[in-house]
Amino acid sequence: MVLQIALDDETADAVGDDVDDACTLECGGEVARTGIAVHLYAITESMADRYFVNADGEILFVPQDGELLLCTEFGRLTVAPGEIAVIGRAVRFRVELRGDSAVGYVCENYGAAFELPELGPIGANGLAHARDFLYPTAWYEDRTGTVELVQKFGGHLWATELGRSPLDVVAWHGTHGAYKYDISRFNVMTTGGWDHPDPSIFTVLISATSIPGQANVDFAVFPERWVVGEHTFRPPHFHRNVMTEFMGLVRGQHDSKAEGFVPGGASLHNQWGAHGPDVETFERASAAELTPVRLDNTMSFMLEIRLPLAVTDTALAAAHRQPDYDSSWSGLARRFAPPSP
């Protein structure tokens, strides 16, 4: 079942707070505990007397530009580009700007709650560590007056008026809540020998399923790092994948695209769709001297999903969509040379 979220699809050029200015790009699965939706947000106004709660799934914020203050029932989190924040399912919150505007990405996770992946042979000292995830200090909001609470439930938005702030929780216990993570704390594990590592080695958080190797969604990051592989085509190689890949770029340049993929942009390669580096990247990497290279000023991320994602009409009709994306592979020369008998 494919769900198309009933957000306001006419707000791409509007201004407002984060409930108004969310643009759904694609989604797959259903709100009954499976699948995800991906949104972009563009905020020019804080939520003053308005609050939001998502009963369908937890919300992963990936800021691309501009700092956010997330005021939740459990406390406040300041989240800047280079960090992520997760607000648990059914947690009430509002968003305040820390500048004039903010843009970024949202993953709405309908499946199992995000958790750290099993590290197996990696052991205790790689990827993301539990000690680096920050929970807010206890805080509450004791205010009266008419406010609006918008709730997402069953794929639809509902609104009601309250006579007080819903952020009036003064104590709690348990593990459900809101937290943030600084991606610079991610300890990159990559190849020290040959071949390009599978992107799952860059996983920060996973929403698991009962099928080994097929997560509801993996959230992976590709920060600054050393590339040292020998006898290796170093960019992501050409492949088809059982998992769907949604890519976003926070800053810099992605190592598989020489141009056309800018910060704030996104790409989607649905499951079994062939893809890989563009022609310029391929030619440059094929001729490169394989000395250690430092990838600086880069931060991209990937949502890897076991279901296909359906692209919304809003995303397809966007004026800035790249309709000739497949032309990035035009001109790839045939290089196979079978050995002589």
TAJO-V535545 format. One record per backbone hydrogen bond with DSSP energy under -0.5 kcal/mol. CO is the residue of the C=O (numbers start at 1). NH is the residue of the N-H. E is the energy in kcal/mol with one decimal. If there is no record, write none. Layout:
CO NH E
CO NH E
//
This chain:
1 29 -0.7
3 5 -0.6
5 7 -1.4
7 9 -0.9
8 11 -0.9
11 14 -1.3
16 44 -1.8
16 45 -1.0
17 21 -2.5
20 22 -0.9
21 23 -0.5
21 42 -1.9
22 24 -0.6
23 40 -2.2
25 312 -2.7
26 38 -2.8
27 310 -2.7
28 36 -1.7
29 3 -0.5
30 34 -1.4
31 33 -1.7
34 30 -1.8
35 110 -2.1
35 111 -0.7
36 28 -2.4
37 108 -3.1
38 25 -2.6
38 26 -1.1
39 106 -2.5
40 23 -3.0
41 104 -1.8
43 102 -1.9
46 48 -1.1
49 148 -2.6
51 150 -2.8
52 93 -2.2
53 55 -0.7
53 152 -2.6
54 90 -3.1
58 109 -2.5
59 61 -0.6
59 87 -2.6
60 107 -2.3
61 85 -1.7
62 105 -2.4
63 82 -0.7
65 103 -2.8
67 98 -1.7
68 70 -0.5
68 79 -2.9
69 71 -0.7
69 96 -2.6
70 72 -0.7
70 77 -2.3
71 94 -2.0
72 75 -0.7
75 72 -2.5
77 70 -3.3
77 79 -0.6
79 68 -2.9
80 83 -2.0
82 183 -2.1
83 63 -0.6
84 181 -2.2
85 61 -3.2
86 88 -0.5
86 179 -2.1
87 59 -2.6
88 91 -1.8
90 92 -0.5
92 73 -1.3
93 52 -3.0
94 71 -2.5
95 47 -2.9
96 69 -2.7
102 43 -3.3
103 64 -2.4
103 65 -2.2
104 41 -2.3
105 62 -2.7
106 39 -2.6
106 108 -0.6
107 60 -2.6
107 109 -0.8
108 37 -1.6
108 110 -0.7
109 58 -1.8
115 206 -2.9
119 122 -2.4
120 123 -1.3
122 125 -0.5
127 187 -2.1
129 132 -1.9
130 133 -1.5
132 182 -0.5
134 180 -2.1
140 142 -0.6
141 143 -0.9
143 165 -1.9
147 162 -2.6
148 51 -2.4
148 150 -0.5
149 151 -0.5
149 160 -1.9
150 53 -2.0
151 153 -0.6
151 158 -2.8
152 55 -2.5
152 56 -0.5
153 156 -1.3
155 6 -1.1
156 153 -2.5
158 151 -3.3
160 149 -2.9
162 147 -2.1
163 145 -1.9
167 141 -3.1
177 88 -2.6
178 136 -0.6
179 86 -2.8
180 134 -2.3
181 84 -2.2
181 183 -0.7
182 185 -2.2
183 186 -2.0
186 188 -1.0
187 127 -2.3
193 230 -3.5
198 201 -2.1
199 202 -2.2
200 203 -1.5
202 221 -2.0
205 219 -3.0
206 115 -1.6
206 208 -0.7
207 216 -2.2
207 217 -1.4
208 112 -0.5
210 212 -0.7
211 214 -2.0
215 306 -1.0
216 306 -0.5
217 207 -2.8
218 220 -0.6
218 304 -2.3
219 204 -3.4
219 205 -1.5
220 302 -2.7
222 300 -1.3
225 295 -3.1
227 293 -2.5
230 195 -0.6
232 234 -0.8
236 277 -0.8
239 275 -1.8
241 272 -2.9
244 246 -0.5
244 305 -2.5
245 247 -0.5
245 269 -2.6
246 303 -2.8
247 267 -1.9
248 301 -2.5
249 264 -2.7
251 299 -2.0
254 257 -1.5
256 278 -1.7
260 262 -0.6
262 265 -2.6
265 249 -1.0
267 247 -2.6
269 245 -2.7
270 273 -2.3
272 274 -0.5
275 239 -2.4
278 282 -2.6
279 283 -2.8
280 284 -2.4
281 285 -2.7
282 286 -2.2
283 287 -1.1
284 288 -0.6
289 291 -2.2
293 227 -3.0
293 295 -0.6
294 296 -0.9
295 225 -1.3
297 253 -0.5
299 250 -2.7
299 251 -1.4
300 222 -3.0
301 248 -2.2
302 220 -2.8
302 304 -0.6
303 246 -2.4
303 305 -0.6
304 218 -2.3
305 244 -3.7
309 311 -0.5
310 27 -1.8
312 316 -2.1
313 317 -2.1
315 318 -0.9
318 321 -1.4
321 323 -1.1
322 325 -1.2
324 327 -2.2
325 328 -2.0
326 329 -1.5
327 330 -1.5
328 279 -2.3
329 332 -1.4
333 335 -0.6
//
